[in-house]
Amino acid sequence: CRMKVLEPLVNYSSILYQKAFGFSIRIVKPYKYFLQKDKSFEPLYKQLLCSGTSIGANVSEAQSAPTKKILLINFQSLLKNQEKRNIG
């Protein structure tokens, strides 16, 4: 099976990328605020930061797929990961 290689599909102006990136940036402010208020919950704050920023990273990674087929596989994987986070 031969796959047609396309130009990288990263679209930094897409609404999905803009929202994911914006959310990743906005999550840093509460992280810093909570960390200054009470360091006893630092592991929880770090998890908030990691979860909040991973969405943008996953979207960026998925959009940089070399083919549309791999792009869809990456987005399916992204959705499964997010579902796991929502459950647990």
C-alpha positions in Angstrom: 0.0 0.0 0.0 1.5 3.3 -1.1 0.5 6.4 0.8 0.6 9.8 -0.9 2.8 12.2 1.1 1.3 15.6 1.3 2.6 18.9 2.5 2.6 19.1 6.3 -1.0 20.0 7.4 -0.1 22.3 10.2 -2.5 25.2 10.0 -1.6 27.7 12.7 -4.6 29.9 11.7 -7.2 27.1 12.2 -9.8 27.7 14.9 -9.0 24.4 16.6 -5.3 25.3 16.9 -6.0 28.9 18.0 -8.4 27.7 20.7 -6.1 24.9 22.0 -3.1 27.2 22.0 -5.0 30.0 23.7 -6.2 27.6 26.4 -2.7 26.3 26.9 -1.4 29.9 27.5 -4.4 30.8 29.7 -3.9 27.8 32.0 -0.4 29.1 33.1 -1.9 32.1 35.0 -4.0 30.0 37.4 -1.1 27.6 37.8 1.2 30.4 39.0 -1.5 31.9 41.2 -2.4 28.7 43.0 1.3 27.8 43.4 2.0 31.1 45.1 -1.1 30.7 47.4 -0.5 27.2 48.7 2.4 24.9 47.8 0.9 21.9 49.6 -1.1 21.1 46.5 1.8 21.4 44.1 1.4 18.0 42.5 -2.3 18.8 41.7 -1.3 22.2 40.2 1.4 20.5 38.1 -1.3 18.1 36.8 -3.5 21.0 35.9 -0.7 22.6 34.0 0.2 19.4 32.2 -3.3 18.6 31.3 -4.1 22.1 30.1 -1.0 22.4 27.9 -1.1 18.9 26.5 -4.2 19.7 24.4 -2.4 22.3 22.4 0.6 20.0 22.0 -1.5 17.1 20.8 -3.4 19.3 18.3 -0.1 20.6 16.9 1.3 17.1 16.7 -1.8 15.8 15.0 -1.9 18.6 12.5 1.7 18.1 11.5 0.9 14.6 10.1 2.4 13.9 6.6 -0.8 12.4 5.3 -4.5 12.9 5.8 -4.8 9.3 6.9 -2.2 9.8 9.7 -3.9 13.1 10.6 -7.2 11.2 11.2 -5.4 8.5 13.2 -3.7 11.2 15.3 -7.0 13.0 16.0 -8.6 9.7 17.0 -5.8 9.0 19.4 -6.2 12.5 20.8 -9.9 12.0 21.4 -9.3 8.7 23.1 -6.7 10.3 25.4 -9.1 13.2 26.3 -11.9 10.7 27.0 -9.6 8.8 29.4 -8.8 12.1 31.2 -12.4 13.0 31.5 -13.3 9.6 33.0 -10.3 9.4 35.4 
